[in-house]
Structure formats: C-alpha cells, structure tokens
Amino acid sequence: MDPLRRRWNRWIGTAVAVWLFAPAITAWAVEPTPTTGDLRRPVLLKDAVLEALERNLDITISRHTKDTRITDILFEQSKFDPTVSFNAQYNRLVSPLNRPILGFSGSNVTAPSGEPTKFDQNTTTLTADMTQNLATGANYDINYSPQRTFVGGPNSFLFNPSYTGGLAFTLTQPLLRNAGVEVNKTFIRIAQNNAQVEEQTFRDRVLTVVATVEQTFWELVFANENMKVGQSALKAAEELLAGNRAKAKAGVMSAVEVLQAEAGVASRVEQILIAEKAIYDQEDQLRRLLNPTEPDLRQDVHLQPVDQPLQTLEPITLEEAIDVAIERRPEILQAVKNIETSDLNMKFAKNQLLPTLSAQGTVGLSGLGAGANDMLQRNFGGDFYNYGGGLVLSYPLGNRSAVSQFNRRQLEAQNAQSTLQSIRQQVIVSVKEAVRRVRTDFKRIETTRSARILAEKQLQAEQERFKVGLSTTIFVLQFQRDLAIARGNELRAIVDYNKSLSNLTRNKAITMERYNMVLQ
C-alpha cells in the first residue's frame, strides 16, 4: 500500500473515532460547573471592614485589655483618697483599790467589812478619724474623740459624769525621699502611659484587621475576575472547536485539528475548575474575617465584591510618607511612651537614694464639762490646747536596695532609647519598600496592559492566518493561551497595585482616616 493511501486510511479511522466519541467529550467540556448555592451577597469593602472591626475576636480582646488599663489609673489615683473611720466603745471597769486615786473621796481604801473598796467606772467613747495621703508626699490625720466617764460611789471629781473631748490634727511631710508632687504622682503617670501604650496596641490591631480584610477582599476580586478570563478563554476554545468540527465534517480539515481543539477545551475547563475553587477559598477567608455566627458560616452564600480596583497612580512622596509614618505608627508611639515610663521610673529610683527626713507637727484642742454642750464649748473655745513638732531622719547603711534599683532603671531607660531608634529604622525601611512596591506594581499594570494588547493583536492575526489555511489549530490555541495568560497577568498587576496601596496605607498608619473612623 502506498504512503498516500496509508495516510488516507489513518485519517478516515481517526475521523470515525472522533465521530463516535465526540458527543461525550463535548458534553463534558461545555457542561457548566455545578454550584453549591445560588444565594449571593453583594459586599462593599467599607462594609466588610466595619463588620470585621465590630465582630473580630482579636479586636474584642484588645478592647477589653485596653479597658483594664483604665482601672489601673483609677487604682493609683485612689491612693490619694481620704479614709474615714468611726469607732464607738463602751467599757466598764470594776477594780479593787489598793491606794487612793485622784478624785476618789477619802483616804481609806478599805470598807467597814475589811474588804477592798470597789472602783466602778463606766466609759463611753466615740472616735471619728480621717486620714489622707497628699500629692506632696504629706500625710495628715484628723482625730476627734468625745468621751463620757462616770465613776460610781463617793468621789470628789469636778464633774461626774464628765464629758471630755479631744481634737487632734497631725501632719507629716517628707523633705527628701518621697517629697514633691512629681515623685508621688509617678505611678499615676506610669499607669496613664501604660493605658496609652495599650491604646496604641489596640489601634495597631485595628489597622492589622483592616489591612487583612482589604488584602483578602482584593484577592476575592482577583479570583472572580480570573474566572471571567477563564470563561472567555473557554468560550474562544469552544468556538474554535465548533469551527474545526464544521470544517472536518465538510472534509476540509483533518481530524487531528479537531482533537487538538478538544484538548484545548478540556484544558480550559480545568482552568475554570481551579478558578472556581479559588473563589470559594477566598470567600471563606473573607467570611472568616467577618467572624459570623456558626449558622451564618454554615450557609452557602456567595460573597460578591462590589468595589472595583483602582488603576490610576496616586501621588506619593517618599519623604512625606516617612514623616507621616514616624508621626503616626503605633509602634513608635508605644516606644515613645515606654521611654517616658522609663524616665519616670529612673527619677523615682533616684529619689529613693535620698535619706528619709520628715517634718512632723501636731496641734490639738481639749474640753471638759458636765454635759456634752458644756464640753463642746470648752473644746472649741481655745483655752485648752496642745501643739508640738519635730524632725525624723533615717537612712539604711549602704542603701544597696535603692542603688541596685536605680542602676536597673538606668539600663531600662537606655534600652528604651535603643528600642525607639531600632523601630524608627524599621519603619523607614518598611515605608520605602511599600512606596517602591506601589510604583513597581503600577508600572506592571502598564507593562502587562501592553502585553495583553499585543497578545490580542497576535491572536487576531493568527486567526486570520488560520482562516486562509496558513496556520494550524495548535498555533491558534497557543495564542489563545498566551492571551489568557496576558489578561491574567494584567489582572494580577491591577490587584497587586491595590494591595500595595493598602499596604502603604497600613505602613503610614492612616487606614482609619481613609474610612473616616475614629477610635473612642
């Protein structure tokens, strides 16, 4: 059999095989991929961000932690709250006399029966006291103690029952250690700094959540648009297959060309399946960030992004971006507050190196009367009084505890300065990288768009060649695949550019301003 006839017979056999199996292949290739649900939920980027901030568990935990720092401030401030106490007592004393006592009548302490004379005394006392630590380091105490005393039996007291009243005011003011408002409010200011540090931690968590939602949102946009690219490529491959079958049926094209077109359709279907899975995966990632309830999470609702990615270059100045980041980044603000805290601790520790020298003073009024009114008039009349004052000095030999604490605080202050310098360097580098990424990704948009336009022209030219018989199916499929890749690359560049803008905003710490959000 001559070679021409063998080729003819091989072509006939292939055509028969294609005719027998083509319906099954075609049905599999064009059958739409099954969807697990038809419900769709349009999602705006801003709504997704607000929903994530409202429900995110990390945000909730950080908010509660921030609130606990407020209680620390109140705890430190409460150390300067006054303390008031009241005490009421009744005492009766019946004791034998061994010798005469002042105010008891007679010098004989023996009864006619030979038994010791009883001394019977009833005392009722009410004590009111108020004490408070002042911001200067001073401590005062106001004490008022009225008392009623009654002595049973014959006696020579001036008043029986008698009412006495004692009003005393005592003030102690440190002069060296723990003296001054600045030293005594150290721990209040430290608590306030800690609250501000925790607030920056909370703000950093908010920025991270927003940036994560944005990144995931744009990846979902890419997945949906990439599905459209795959569907467009599948449609082009199906049109090519339909044309090849018509030509093969008319006898102007070999069955090999039909098989190649069918292989191209099958490859496009595979890409559709992969793109569909990517959509479902990104929807789940975004849904998880929104932190829905478990019943909502079980529902099969497709998230449909509404926002379209930007494709225009926003004006960016590197120096301005660095300055904004230095001014607003939570890490830097935290480090600054930590430096302030370290300085406060060091100053307090330095103050503790001083000796304890305190001035003490006391002044009081007394009163005595046959009744309460009588006693009060004499108590506050100023005729009976007392006062006194003095100094108290103490100093531990060696004072090693205070010295070691001061040395430690000095090292902590140095470390805080070094930490701030390191963070500033990291911020500058990260902002520069973010700016470069934005500029690079925007240039990628222009480059990939040019590549996509060239790929469209090449495919169009190759299709024209194919129509007049100057090209083959394999070349057309190759150019279709190149166009799909070019479209995917352009789409990837656009999405990456928007993700880079989000990353730059995060590095500048101005994310909340973009959404007009204010931390309360």
FENTAVEN-V499106 format. One record per backbone hydrogen bond with DSSP energy under -1.0 kcal/mol. NH is the residue of the N-H (numbers start at 1). CO is the residue of the C=O. E is the energy in kcal/mol with one decimal. If there is no record, write none. Layout:
NH|CO|E / NH|CO|E
This chain:
6|2|-2.0 / 7|3|-2.3 / 8|4|-2.0 / 9|5|-2.7 / 10|6|-2.3 / 11|7|-2.0 / 12|8|-2.1 / 13|9|-2.4 / 14|10|-2.2 / 15|11|-2.3 / 16|12|-2.2 / 17|13|-2.2 / 18|14|-2.7 / 19|15|-2.4 / 20|16|-2.0 / 21|17|-2.5 / 22|18|-2.0 / 25|21|-1.9 / 26|22|-3.0 / 27|23|-2.5 / 28|24|-2.1 / 29|25|-2.1 / 30|26|-2.3 / 31|27|-1.0 / 41|302|-3.4 / 43|304|-2.6 / 48|44|-2.4 / 49|45|-2.2 / 50|46|-2.5 / 51|47|-2.5 / 52|48|-2.2 / 53|49|-2.4 / 54|50|-1.9 / 55|51|-1.8 / 56|52|-2.6 / 60|56|-1.9 / 61|57|-2.6 / 62|58|-2.5 / 63|59|-2.5 / 64|60|-2.1 / 65|61|-2.3 / 66|62|-2.3 / 67|63|-2.0 / 68|64|-1.6 / 69|65|-1.0 / 71|67|-1.2 / 72|68|-1.2 / 73|69|-1.4 / 74|70|-1.9 / 75|71|-2.2 / 76|72|-2.1 / 77|73|-2.4 / 78|74|-2.0 / 80|77|-1.9 / 81|78|-1.8 / 83|131|-3.3 / 85|129|-2.9 / 87|127|-2.6 / 89|125|-3.0 / 91|123|-3.1 / 93|121|-3.3 / 95|119|-2.1 / 97|117|-2.4 / 104|101|-2.1 / 111|115|-3.2 / 114|111|-2.5 / 117|109|-2.6 / 119|95|-3.0 / 121|93|-2.9 / 122|150|-3.4 / 123|91|-3.6 / 124|148|-2.8 / 125|89|-2.9 / 126|146|-2.2 / 127|87|-3.6 / 128|144|-2.7 / 129|85|-2.8 / 130|142|-2.4 / 131|83|-2.3 / 132|140|-1.6 / 134|138|-3.1 / 137|134|-1.9 / 139|172|-2.3 / 140|132|-1.9 / 141|170|-2.3 / 142|130|-3.0 / 143|168|-2.8 / 144|128|-2.7 / 145|166|-2.2 / 147|164|-3.0 / 148|124|-2.9 / 149|162|-2.7 / 150|122|-2.6 / 152|120|-3.1 / 156|103|-4.0 / 162|149|-2.9 / 163|369|-3.1 / 164|147|-2.8 / 165|367|-2.0 / 167|365|-2.6 / 168|143|-2.9 / 169|363|-3.0 / 170|141|-2.5 / 171|361|-2.9 / 172|139|-2.6 / 173|359|-2.7 / 175|357|-3.9 / 177|355|-1.5 / 179|176|-1.3 / 180|136|-2.4 / 184|180|-1.7 / 185|181|-1.8 / 186|183|-1.3 / 189|185|-2.2 / 190|186|-2.2 / 191|187|-2.0 / 192|188|-2.3 / 193|189|-2.5 / 194|190|-2.7 / 195|191|-2.0 / 196|192|-2.1 / 197|193|-2.6 / 198|194|-2.4 / 199|195|-2.0 / 200|196|-2.0 / 201|197|-2.0 / 202|198|-2.5 / 203|199|-2.5 / 204|200|-2.7 / 205|201|-2.2 / 206|202|-2.2 / 207|203|-2.5 / 208|204|-2.3 / 209|205|-2.4 / 210|206|-2.6 / 211|207|-2.6 / 212|208|-2.5 / 213|209|-2.4 / 214|210|-2.5 / 215|211|-2.7 / 216|212|-2.4 / 217|213|-2.8 / 218|214|-2.5 / 219|215|-1.7 / 220|216|-2.0 / 221|217|-2.1 / 222|218|-2.4 / 223|219|-2.5 / 224|220|-2.4 / 225|221|-2.6 / 226|222|-3.0 / 227|223|-1.6 / 228|224|-1.5 / 229|225|-2.0 / 230|226|-2.4 / 231|227|-2.7 / 232|228|-2.4 / 233|229|-2.3 / 234|230|-2.5 / 235|231|-2.5 / 236|232|-2.2 / 237|233|-2.2 / 238|234|-2.6 / 239|235|-2.3 / 240|236|-2.1 / 241|237|-2.4 / 242|238|-2.7 / 243|239|-2.3 / 244|240|-2.5 / 245|241|-2.5 / 246|242|-2.1 / 247|243|-2.3 / 248|244|-2.9 / 249|245|-2.7 / 250|246|-1.6 / 252|247|-2.6 / 259|255|-2.6 / 260|256|-2.4 / 261|257|-1.9 / 262|258|-2.5 / 263|259|-2.4 / 264|260|-1.9 / 265|261|-2.1 / 266|262|-2.6 / 267|263|-2.2 / 268|264|-2.0 / 269|265|-2.3 / 270|266|-1.8 / 271|267|-1.8 / 272|268|-2.0 / 273|269|-2.3 / 274|270|-2.2 / 275|271|-2.5 / 276|272|-2.6 / 277|273|-2.1 / 278|274|-2.0 / 279|275|-1.8 / 280|276|-2.0 / 281|277|-2.5 / 282|278|-2.4 / 283|279|-2.5 / 284|280|-2.1 / 285|281|-2.0 / 286|282|-2.4 / 287|283|-2.7 / 288|284|-2.3 / 289|285|-1.5 / 290|286|-1.4 / 291|288|-1.1 / 297|293|-2.5 / 298|294|-1.9 / 299|295|-1.0 / 301|299|-1.2 / 302|39|-3.0 / 304|41|-2.7 / 306|43|-2.3 / 321|317|-2.6 / 322|318|-2.4 / 323|319|-2.6 / 324|320|-2.4 / 325|321|-2.2 / 326|322|-2.8 / 327|323|-1.8 / 328|324|-2.0 / 329|325|-2.8 / 333|329|-2.1 / 334|330|-2.6 / 335|331|-2.2 / 336|332|-2.5 / 337|333|-2.0 / 338|334|-2.4 / 339|335|-1.9 / 340|336|-2.0 / 341|337|-2.5 / 342|338|-2.4 / 343|339|-2.6 / 344|340|-2.3 / 345|341|-2.5 / 346|342|-2.4 / 347|343|-2.5 / 348|344|-2.4 / 349|345|-2.5 / 350|346|-2.3 / 351|347|-2.0 / 352|348|-1.6 / 353|350|-1.2 / 354|351|-1.6 / 356|394|-2.9 / 358|392|-2.5 / 359|173|-2.6 / 360|390|-2.9 / 361|171|-2.4 / 362|388|-2.7 / 363|169|-2.2 / 364|386|-3.1 / 365|167|-2.6 / 366|384|-2.2 / 367|165|-1.5 / 369|163|-2.2 / 375|371|-2.4 / 376|372|-2.5 / 377|373|-2.2 / 378|374|-1.8 / 379|375|-2.7 / 380|376|-2.1 / 386|364|-2.0 / 388|362|-2.3 / 390|360|-2.4 / 392|358|-2.4 / 394|356|-2.3 / 403|399|-2.0 / 404|400|-2.6 / 405|401|-2.0 / 406|402|-2.2 / 407|403|-2.3 / 408|404|-2.2 / 409|405|-2.5 / 410|406|-2.0 / 411|407|-1.9 / 412|408|-2.3 / 413|409|-2.1 / 414|410|-2.0 / 415|411|-2.4 / 416|412|-2.2 / 417|413|-1.8 / 418|414|-2.2 / 419|415|-2.6 / 420|416|-2.1 / 421|417|-2.0 / 422|418|-2.3 / 423|419|-2.6 / 424|420|-2.5 / 425|421|-1.9 / 426|422|-2.3 / 427|423|-2.7 / 428|424|-2.4 / 429|425|-2.3 / 430|426|-2.6 / 431|427|-2.6 / 432|428|-2.3 / 433|429|-2.3 / 434|430|-2.2 / 435|431|-2.6 / 436|432|-2.4 / 437|433|-2.3 / 438|434|-2.1 / 439|435|-2.3 / 440|436|-2.8 / 441|437|-2.8 / 442|438|-2.1 / 443|439|-2.0 / 444|440|-2.0 / 445|441|-1.6 / 446|442|-1.6 / 447|443|-2.6 / 448|444|-3.3 / 449|445|-2.2 / 450|446|-2.0 / 451|447|-2.4 / 452|448|-2.5 / 453|449|-2.4 / 454|450|-2.4 / 455|451|-2.2 / 456|452|-2.3 / 457|453|-2.2 / 458|454|-2.8 / 459|455|-2.4 / 460|456|-2.5 / 461|457|-2.7 / 462|458|-2.6 / 463|459|-2.6 / 464|460|-1.9 / 465|461|-2.2 / 466|462|-2.4 / 467|463|-2.1 / 468|464|-1.2 / 469|466|-1.1 / 470|465|-3.2 / 476|472|-1.8 / 477|473|-3.1 / 478|474|-1.8 / 479|475|-2.3 / 480|476|-2.5 / 481|477|-2.8 / 482|478|-2.4 / 483|479|-2.2 / 484|480|-2.4 / 485|481|-2.5 / 486|482|-2.4 / 487|483|-2.8 / 488|484|-2.5 / 489|485|-2.7 / 490|486|-2.3 / 491|487|-2.6 / 492|488|-2.7 / 493|489|-2.3 / 494|490|-2.3 / 495|491|-2.5 / 496|492|-2.8 / 497|493|-2.1 / 498|494|-1.8 / 499|495|-2.5 / 500|496|-2.5 / 501|497|-2.1 / 502|498|-2.0 / 503|499|-2.4 / 504|500|-2.6 / 505|501|-2.5 / 506|502|-2.3 / 507|503|-2.3 / 508|504|-2.1 / 510|505|-1.9 / 514|510|-1.3 / 516|513|-1.0 / 517|512|-2.8
